[in-house]
Every structure is written in structure tokens, then in C-alpha cells.
């Protein structure tokens, strides 16, 4: 559309809008002041002459300021409000406001943002900040040190190092603005619930190398004359253990390397949960800091097994002399990224062995395949060399002339021929082994065999087995091609019909059948070999997504149970499965099943019910002969009323049933000895089957009544 057309349309729309407005006489409608105000609530809130913030509760208090949870009425959100702890002298308030202004000028995703500052109705200064739900890094380290299982799973070493790199990002940005933090420690770092990492508390920060206005400096440079607290000059400020040696001196020079030392101490604390220097008091810690008595992380916490590469990074960052530390925070951050990506850090001066080891770790799968191949190759070559050496030694010792050499040549020819025949037999044996577990590898072997010059019968057998292998992999198109090449065969049986049908249902071999489709295939198979179907199930479950829904699997579970138990129970009566927030449940009461697991000897054993992720299972009055068939599932509740159990003694049954980690078991109380019941009650809740039946009957009656009332 041209610009002229757009303007014409706009003009036409305006004229029609005016016509429509005049039609309804909208200008003649009168509204009260209250009605008008209700149309602009946000604008009116800005005109209200009341204090913008409403403080709710105190969150924390330190030596310099106290933080409260507050509500911002104008923006209608929760914020954090800071007030000065020491407010008796104007100098104290000025220092408090310096921190607010300095922090507000450091706009970075990992630096706590300051929203506003001002005076309240009493004339007291404040500034507002972002409210970050979560923990301080100090709290996280304390939980990790105390062994909190949730925190250990959440804050792995890799996670902690990623937090550290975000802190480095914040400090590197501050340094680019000529600002030193000078108080980097876990207390001053907030970690949010969604990955936020914010560096807080810039009260000790200093602006260094500020550009004079007359020197043509950039307008974005911060004014150190206003933002620096001159009363701190010549005083010792910081946190013992995180202060650099020069920071412990009253007039020590503060540089970027001062913050780098603190970052090294922070990294030390993240990996060992301890300070890098020891001491019974703050003064002793400061003295050890000045002397450079940093304890190696591995010696400090040998149980933590701090990686060598990180130890080297920490010790360089904590060097006594500033010139021996990293030149910039970005260089320190680059070292951590190298470690996280599996590369050696420059600080460790890694040798060829370390570099090779890390290279193999970065490409572990390829390295494993290569090493395995080299080992097999070495064994083959070594064996051949030994055999050849032995043959040559015998030949040299036995024959000294040309006739003997000729005889030796004939012997070697015979041996080679025998080896060739032996290899052929080995391949033939491998093909006959019916190895369906390693179906992809077996298909490759069969394709190699089909390239050889073999007789018609053997070729037919190879195509038959290749088709079956493709079938168990659910590659129905490939199976059809092999069955077609094999010709008429009784061995293939119904597999050809199923393969033809399901190649239309699933035209792409690389895709997988759904659980329902495989259940249908099981139900349709009448004469197909059972083990072939079980191998099909085996490969299907190997490829099944781990996050698949249990309810989608119900039909397949019933079909496989039917096939295992030579039954049609699930075909006639779908399994009674219920999914709920409290946990999934399955009712197999009165079911004819005695086998619940597929067992491929030496390779695979799987309980058919495991993918249902059950919390409750009812097998009351079922024909189950051995509870061992339920291995492979964990339950909260199990109903075994009416199930014949041979050994009910105290020494056996309670310990056996405990393997399911039950919280509740329903059984025929009168059918068990008292000492067995007592041992069970020590482990779980024991409910009499009669009481449970009455409870369920009552619940069903109440549900029916509710339905009738609703109707």
C-alpha cells in the first residue's frame, strides 16, 4: 500500500468516526467528576499528595543501612527500601546517599538496580531498590556446608561457578566505569529463584582515576569528588578474609587487583566453604592476610577434591603482590569459562598429559570408541604376530634347506585356508545366533553376508532373519523388502502381514510406534513368535521418551500382560487405571495374571507395570503365585487380600515386602501370624481387607448420592 492510499484511508476513517459520534450524540453525555476520575486511575494516583511508599516489614539490617519490604503505590509493586542506620550526623546521611547515587549509575544486569531516592515525610533520606526473592550467597554456602540435600542437588560446582562468572561480569563492568567495590563477599551477593545474580552494597566503593571536566573526559565518567567518602581515607574498611593485603593497610593503594583478590577469596569460599586464611580472631585473620598465609584449597578441604585447574586460578588471584594477580577481572572470568568448557586454565601451566586428559574428557564418546578399536586392533595384531613368530621359529629350527622351505610354504597355505574356513564358520554361527538385542549390528553382518557368493537357500535364510531384525526394530518398510526377497517362508508366518499393515500406519521407519499402536499390534498377533514380539517391545521401550505420560501406556501394558500370560483379559476388560495428583493407581483385582515381567536372560528384565509410575496397586484375589513378579516397582500402597502367599513368617515376609517401600498394605489380617503383623506395623500402616472393602463401598455410595443430587 502506498503512503497516499494510507492517508486517504485514515481521513475516511476519521470522517466516519465523527459521523458515528454525532449519530449517538456522545458529546451531550455528561459524566460526574468521580466517573471521569475512574477512567484515569493511574494518572490520578500521580496527583495524590501522599507518601509514595508504604513500608511493610523489616528484611535485614547491617552496620550501614537497614532494608525493609515496601509497596510502591504509584507503580503498584513490591520493592526493597533502604534507610541509614547511622543518621545522627549529616555526614552519615551523605555517605548513605552517595552509595545510592553511585549504585544507580552502575546499570548492569548483575548489579542491584536503584529505582529512586529522596526524603520521606519526616525528612529522612531513603532509596528504593529491586526486591529479589531468593537467598544471599552466604546463606547458600551455609546450607551447602550443613549438608542440605536440596541445596546440594541445586547448587552443583558447575552452578556455583556460573554464579561466580556473573559476579565477575558485574565487577568487570564497574571497573570499566572506574569504580572499585572493595567489599566483595557472599553477604553482598543475592541469588534469585530464576537465575538472577545481583551484587549489592556499594557503600565502600570508590571511584578511581576520575577524569577532570577540563580534560575533555566523557560525560559518562563518575565524579569521584562527590561519590567518594573522604572520611574513609586512612581508615581500614572491609571484611577480614576477603580484604586484599593492601586493603588491610590504612593508606594502601586500592586498584582493580584489590577486587580481584576478593573475587579469589569468594571463589575459595564457594569451593571449600572456608576462608582462604585462618585465624581465631579478626586481627589474626588480618595478620595472616598481610603475610600472605593462604592455605591451599586441597589442603584446607581434601574431601572436596577441588580441581587442580581451579586451585591454580585461586592461588593466582590470592597472590600477595598485586602485580602477581590477574591483570583484569575479565581475564579471571576467562579462566573459569575455560575450566567449565573442559580446557586447562592458563594459571596451572598444564603439561601434555593434563591437556590430553581434558581433551579426552571433552570428547569422551569418541575417545572410548577409538581406545576400544585400538585395543581390539592391538590384540588381533599381537595374536597374529605371536602366531607368525611361532611358525617361523618352528620352520627355521626344523628345516635348513630349500626343500624344507617349500614344505613350510605349503603348510602355511593350508593354515591360511583353514583360518578362512574357520572365519566363515564364525560368521555363519553369529548369523544363526538370533541376537535380537543387538539388532542393528546383526543387520550389518547380514548385509555383509548377502554380498558374498552364497547358495539360494542360505540367501533366503539371511533375508528372512534380516526381515525379522527389521521387524523388532519397528522398521516395517525395510522388513517388507527383506521378506519379499526371502520369498515364501513358513518361518516368517504372520510377521509379513503385520509388517505390511503397520508400514502403512507408520510409513517412516525412523519414527516410532505410539504405545497404542504397539498395543494393537500385540492384540492382532495370533501366530507370531512371542519372543519376537517381546524383542519388539524391548526396542520400543528403549526409544520411548522418559517424559511420556503413564496413561498413554495403559493399553500397551494390558496387551503385553495378555501375551505373557496367554490371556485376553485386558482385551475384554481394559485395565482400571486412575491418574491423580495423589498418585497413579491400578486395580488388577481378580486378574488372571501370574507373570508381570519380561525376562531376556542375561540382558533385560523389566516389570511391565513400571512405566505406569504407580503409587497404589490392587491385586486382591488375583492369581499371582509369587510376589517376586512385582520386582522393579515401588509403591505407596499394595492390596494383596486373597493372594495365596506361602511364607508368612516374621523372619521372611516383613523384610520381603519392605522392598516395595510401602506406606500402607491391605491384607487378610486373620491369615497372618500376630508377630508378622506386628513387624509389618513397625514399617507401614496395616489395614484389614474387610475394613478396606467397607470403606470403599461407603465412598462409592457417597459418590453415587452426589451424582443423583447433581442430576
N, C-alpha and C positions, 0 to 999 in steps of 0.2 A: 504494500500500500504506500502511495506517495504521501509526502508531508501535506500537500494541498488537500488531498482526499481526507486525511485525518482531521485537519482543521474544519473542513466542511461538516464532517460528522459531529464534531464537538459542538459547532454552532447550532446544528439542527437539534441535538440533544438538549442544549440549554433552552432553546425556544419551546420545545415540547414540555420541558420541566416547568417553565414559567406558566404555560397554558394549563398544565395539570394542577399547579398550585393555586391558580386563580379559580379553577373549577371547584376546588374544595374550600376556597376562601380561608386558607390556612393563616393568612395574616390577621384575620379578625379574631382568631382564638386568643384568649387571654389566659395567662398562667400566673399563679402566685409566686412570690419570692421563694418559698420553700420548694415548690415544684421546679423552678428554674435551678435552684441550688442542687437539687437531687440529680440533675443532668450532668453536673460537673463536680463530682466529689473530690477528684484528685486536685483540681485547680483550687477548690475551696480550702483543702487541707493546707495548702501553702499560705493562705491568708490568715489562718488561725494563729492567734498570738499566744501560743503556749509552748512550753519547752518541748523540743522535738523528740527527746529520748525519755524512755521510762525504764529505769534500772530495776531488774527483777531479782537477781541474787548474785552473790559474790562467787567468782570462779576460782581465783587464785590470788595470792599476794606474795610479793618478793621484797627485796630491800629497797627498790627504787619506785615501784608502782604496784597498784592493785588493779585486778581485772574483774569486771562484772559482766554478767549477761544482761543485755538491754534490748529493748524493742524500739526500732526506728519508725515513728508514726508516719513520717512523710513517705518513706519508701516501703513501709509495711513489711519489715523483715527483722530478723534477729541479728544482732551484731555484738561484738565484744567492745566494751568501753574501758579505757584506761584512765586512771587518776593517779596523781602523785602521792606517794606515801609521806614523803617529807615536804610539807607545804607551808612551813612557818616563815621561810625567807624567800624573797623574790628570786634569788639566785637558784634555789632548788626548783622553783616552778619554771624558770627559764631553761634549766637543763632538761626538765621533763618535756618541754615544748620543742627543744632542739631535737630530741630523739624523734618526735612525731614528724617534724618537718623533714629531717634527714631521711627517715624511712619512706615518707610519702614521695620523695624524689627518686627512690630506687624502685622503679616499676619493672618487676621481673616475676615470671610465674612461680618462682620458688622463694620469693621474699614476701613476708606478710604485708598485704596492702593496707594502707591507712586511708579511710574514707573521708574523715572530717576532723577538725579540731576547733575548739572555741571555748567560751566561758558559759557556765550554766547560770541559772537564775540567781545563785548566790555569789557569782563572780569567780567560782573556782574553775581552773582550766581542766580540760579533758581532751582526749582524742579517741575516735572510734576506728575499729579495725574489723576485718573479716572474722566471722565466727567459724572455726574449723572443727567439726566433730572428729574425735579420734583420740590419739594418745600423744604424749610427748615421747621423744626418743628415749628419754631417761626411764619412763615407765615401761616401755617395750623391753629395754635391756634388763630391767629388774625382773620382769615376768620370765624372760628367757633364762636368766640366772637362777630363778627359783624353780625352773623345770616345768613351766606351764605348757601342757601338751598342745593346746590350741595355738599358742604363740609360736611354738617350735615348728609346727607344720606350716604356719603362715609366713613367718619371718625366717626363711632359709638364708644361708650365707649369700646366695645369689641375690635374694630380695634385699638384704641389708646393704650389699654393695651397690645396688641400683639406687637405694635411698641416698647413699653416700655420694654418688655421682651427681644427684640433683642438688645436694648441698654444695658441692664443688661448683656447679653451674651458677648458683646464687652468689657465692663468694667471688667467682671469676668476674661476674657482671659488676659487682660492687667495686672490685679492683679496677675495672675499666673506667669507672666513674671517679677513681682516685679516693675510694673510701675503704678503710680497714675496719673489720668488725671488732676484733680484739677480745671477743668473749664467746668464741665458738665452743659449744658444749651440748650434750644431749638435752639438757633442760630447755635450751633455746631453740629446739627444732621440733616442729609439730608434724605428725604424720596422720593424714586424714584417712577416712574409710575407703576412699576410692582412688588411692594412689597419690594424693596431694602431699607434697613435702614443702614446708614453709620455714624459712629461717627467721627467727623473731629476735626481739630485744637488742636493739642497736644503740643502747644507752651509752656504751663505752666506745662507740665507733668514732673514727677520726677521719677528717678529710685531709689528705696529704697532697703536696705539690700542686696546690690550687693556683690557677692562672690569674695573674693580675689583670684587672679590667683594661689597663692602658697598654697591655702587651698584645692585644688583638686575640685573646683566647676565645674559645667558643662560648656561646650564650648558655649552653647546657652545663658548663662547669659549675660545681657546687662551691659556695662561698665558705671557706674554712673559718674565716673570721667570725661569722655568725653561728655556724653549725658546730664548731669545736668548743668544748668546755675548757676554758683556760684554767679553771680551778683544779682540773685533774693533772695538770703539768707538774711533774716532780713527785707524783703520788703513785703508789703501787695499786693497780686495779686489775682485776681478772679473777680467774678461778684456778687455785693450785691444782696441778696435774695437767691442766690444759694450757697454761700460760707457757710461752716460749721463754728460754733462759734470759733473753734480753728484756722481756716484759717484766721479769722479777726485779730488774734494776730500776730505780726511781727515774733516772734520766736515760734509760736505754733507748736506742733508736728503734722505732717501730716501722717495719716495712711489710711488703707482701709476704715475705718469708716468715713473719711472725704469725700470720694467719695460717700459713702452710704447716707450721709446727702444730698449731691447734687442730688442724684437719688430720694430721698424722696421729695425734692423741685420740681423736674421735674414731678413726679407723681402728686403732689399737683396742679401744673400748668395745667397738662393735664385734670384734673377733674373739676377744678374751673375757669381756665383761669386767675388766680391771683397768686401773690407771697404769700408764707406762712407767711411772716412778713410784717407789714405795715410800712409806713413812707413817709413823704413829701419830703425827700431828701435821697441821698445815705448814708450820715452819720447817719441819723436817722434809716434807714434800718439796718445798721451795728450794731448800738447800741441795737436795738431790737433783732437782731440775737444773740449777746453776752449774752443778758439777757434771751434768750430762750422764747421770747414772740411770740410763734407760735399760730396763730388763727386757731381754729378747722375748717376743710373744711365745715362742715354743718352750722356753724355759719357764715362763710365767704360767702357762697353761698347757702342759704336754698332752693333756687329754683332749684338747680342742683340735689338735693337728692342723694348725694354721699353715696354709700352703707356703712353700719356700718363696715363691714369687712375691706374695703379699708381704712376707716378713721383710724382704729386701726393700720394698716400697715404703713400709712403715719406718724402718730404721733410717732411710734416707730423709724422709720428711721430718724425723725427730732428731736430726743431726744437731750437735751443739752449736756449731758455727753456721750462721745464716747462709753463707756462700756455699756450704756443702749440701743445702737442701735443694728442692726443685726450684727452678727459676720462676715458674708461674703455676697457678692453680690448674690451668688448662693442661700443663704437662703432667701434673699429678693425676688429673682425671683421665688423661690418655693412657696412663699406666693401668688404671683399673679397668678400662674398656678392653685393653689388650688381654688382661687376665680373663675377663668374662668371655671373650671370644676364643679362648684356648691358645693364646700366644704367650711366649715368655715376656716378662717385663724387662725393660732395659736396666733397671736397678739391680737385678740378680745376676747380670752378666752370664747368661745361660750358655753352657757348653753344648757340644753337638748331641750328647746323649739326652739332655733335657729337651732340646729343640725337637729331636726325633720323637721322643716320648709324647710331647704335646701334639706333634703332627699326627701321630697315630691315634691319639685320643680324639682329635678333630675329625678324623676320617676312620673311625673305629670299624665300621662295617666293611669298608674296602680293605682295611688293613687285615681284618680277620680272614677275609676270603683269600687275600694274597699270601698270608702266612700259611694258611691251610694248604693252598695249592703248592707252595714251595716245600712244605713238609712232605706232602704226598709225592712230589717230584723227586725229592731227596731220597725217600725210601725206595722208590722204584729204581732210580739210577744207582743208588747204593747196592740194592739187591742184585741188579744186573752186573755191576762191576765185580761184586764178590763172586757171582756165578762164573763170569768170564775169566776172572783171575784163577779160580779153582780149576777150570777146564784147561786153561793154558798151562798151569803148573803140572797137571797130570800128563798132558801131552808131551811137554818138554822132558819130563822125567822118564816117560815110557818109550819114547821114540826119538831117535837121533838122526834119522836119515829121511830122504825124500819120500820113500815108500810109507814110512810112518806118518809123515805129514799129510800124505794123500788120504790115508785111513782116518786121520783126525778130521780132515775136511768132510769126509763122508759122514762121520759121526755127528759133527756139528750141524750138517744139513738135516740129519734125522731128528736131532734135538729141536731144531727150528720148526720142522714140520709138526713135531709132537706138541710144541708150545702153541702153534697156530691152531691145531685141533682142540687143544685144551681151552684156548681163549674162546673159540666158537661154542664149546660146550658151556662155558661160564655164562656167555651171553644168553644162550638158549635157556639155561637154568633160571637166570634172572627174569627173563620174559615169562617163564612158567610160574613164577613165584606168587602171582596175583597180589602184588604190592599196591593196594589202592590208597594207602595213606600218602605215599609219595607219588601220587598220580601224575603230576606234571613232569617229573623226572622220568617216570616209566614211559610216558608218551614219547619223549625224546629218544629213548632207547629203541622203542618200537619203530619210530620213523627211520632211525639208523639201520635197523634190521631190514626194513622194507626196501631200502636202496640196494641191498645185496641181491645176488642172483640165486633165488631160492625157489623150491618147487611150489606148485599151486596150492597144495593142502596147507603147507606151512604159512604161505602168504595169507590164505583165508583165515587161519588161526590168529595171525598177528593183527589183521584188520578187525576181527571180532573183539580181541582184547582191547585194542585201541579205541573202538567204539564204546566199550563198557567203561573204560577210563574216562573218556569224554563225558559219558552219561553221569558218572558220580561227581564230576565237576560241574554238572548242570550246563555243559556246553552242547546243547542238543543239536545245533546245526552241524557241528563237527562230528558228533556221534552219528548223525544220519549219513554223512558222507562215508564214514568207515563201515557202517552196517551195509550200505549199498555196495561198497567194494567187496565186502565179505560174501555177498550173495545169500542164498537160502541157508539158514542155520537154525537148528533146534535149540542150540545153546543160548542164542540171543533171546528167544522167546518173546515175551510181551514188551521187552525193553524197546524194540523198534517202534511199536505202536505208541508207547508213551513218549518216546523221543520225537516222533513226527508231530504228535499233538502239541507238546509243550514247546517245540521250536516255533510254532505259530503264536503261542501265548507269550513267549519270551524270544523275539526274533534276534536279539543281540546277545551273543554268547557271553560277553564280558559282564553283562548285567546279572544281577542275582534274582532268584525267585523270591517272591514275598512268602512270609510264613504261611499264609492261607493257601497260596498256590502249591507249596510243597505238601501241605496237609491234604489237598485234593489229590495230588499225585499218589500219595501213600494210600489213600482210600480207594483209588481206582486200580491200584496194582493188585492183581489176583494171583498171577503165576510167576511174577518176577522174583528173583532170588532175594531173600530177606537181607543177607549181608550186603548185597549191592545197594539196597535202599538205605541201610544203616550208614554205609560209607557216604552216600549222597547227603544224608543228614549231618554227618561229621563235617564235611567240607562246607555245607550251608552254615552251620553254627560258627565255624571258624571265620567266615566272612560277615557274619551278622553284626550290625553296629552295636556297640556297647550301650548306647542310649536308646535302643529300641524299646517300645512300650510293651510291658508284660502282657497286657490284654490282647495285643496282636498275636501273641504266641499261643494262646489257649487252644485254638483249633489244631495247631501242629502238635502240641503236647498230647492231645487226645488221640490223634492219628497214630503217633509213634507208640503210645502205650497200647493201643489196639493191636498194632503189628507185633509188638514184643510179646503180648500175652495171647495172641491168636484169638482176638475178640473183636466184636463190633459194638461194644458198649458205648463208646464216645460217638460213633456214627448215629446211633439211635437216641442217645441221651447226651447232649452237649455237656461238657464239664461245667459244674456250677462254680464259677469263678467270680469273685467280687473284689473290685479295686476301690480303696478308700484312703483318706488321709491317715487313718489309724493304722493302716497296713493291709496288704492284699490277703485274701483268704480263699481257700479251695475246699469244697465239700466233695469227698470221694467215699462217703459212707455207702456201704453195701456194694462197692465196686468190685468187679471180679479180678482185679489186677494183683498179681503176685510178684511181678518184675517191674522195677521202676528205673533201671539204669541200662544204658547201652555200654557194653564192655568189649572193646577191641584189645585183646590180650597183649600186654606189654607196651601198648601205645596210648590208649584212650579209655577213660571211664567217665561217664557223665550221667548225673541224675537228670532225668527228663523234666522234673519239676523245677530245677534250679533257676531257669530264666524267668519264672513267674514271680521271683522275689517275694516269697510268701512270708507272712507273719503268722498265719494261722492255717492249720491243716486238720481236716476231719477225715479219718479213715476208720471210723467206727463201723463194726460189723463187716469190714472188708475181708477179702480172702488172703490178705497178706500173711505170709508164713514166717517171714524173717524181717525184723525191723532194720537189719543191716542194709536192706534195699533202699532205705531213706538216707543213706550216707550222701554227703555233698550238699545238704541244705541246712540252714539254720532257721529256727522258728521261735516265735514268742509263745505260741500255744499249739498243743497237739492233743487230739481226741482219739484215744485208742480203745474206747469202750467196745467190748465184744470181740477184740482181736486176740486170737489164741497166742499166748506168749509162754514158751516152755520154761524158761528160767526166770523166776520172780524173786529170787533170794536177795537179801540185803547186801550181800557181798558182790553181787553182779549187777542187778537191774538199775539201781540208782546211778551208779557210775556210768553205766552204758547209756542211759537215757540223757545224762547230763551233757553228752557230746553235742546235742542239738541246741544247747544254751537256752533252754526253755525257761519262761517265766510262769507258765501255767500248763497243767496237764489234766485232762479229763479221762477217768478210767473207772472201772468197776471196783469200788473200794472193797467190797466183800471178797473179791477174788485175789487179793494180795495180803501177805502177812503183815502184821502190825509193825514189825521192825523195819520192813521195807518201806511202808508208808511214812514212818517217822523219818527215815533217811531222805526220802523224797521231799518231805515238807521242809527240811532244812535247806534245800536247794531251790524250791519253787512252790507255787501255790498248787495244791492238790484238790481237785473237785470231783465229787461223786457223779457218775454219769446220770443217775436218776434225777439229782438236783439240777444238773445242767439241762436235761431234757425238759423239766418242768419250767425252768426259766425261759428257754427258747419258745416253748409253747405259749407262755404268758406274753412274751414280746410279740409273737405273731398275732395273737388275739388282739392286743392293743393296736397294732398296725392296721388290722382289718377294721376295727371300730373307727379309727381315724379316717380311713378311706370312705367308709359308709357315711360318716358325718360330712365329709367334704362333698360327697355326691348329693 
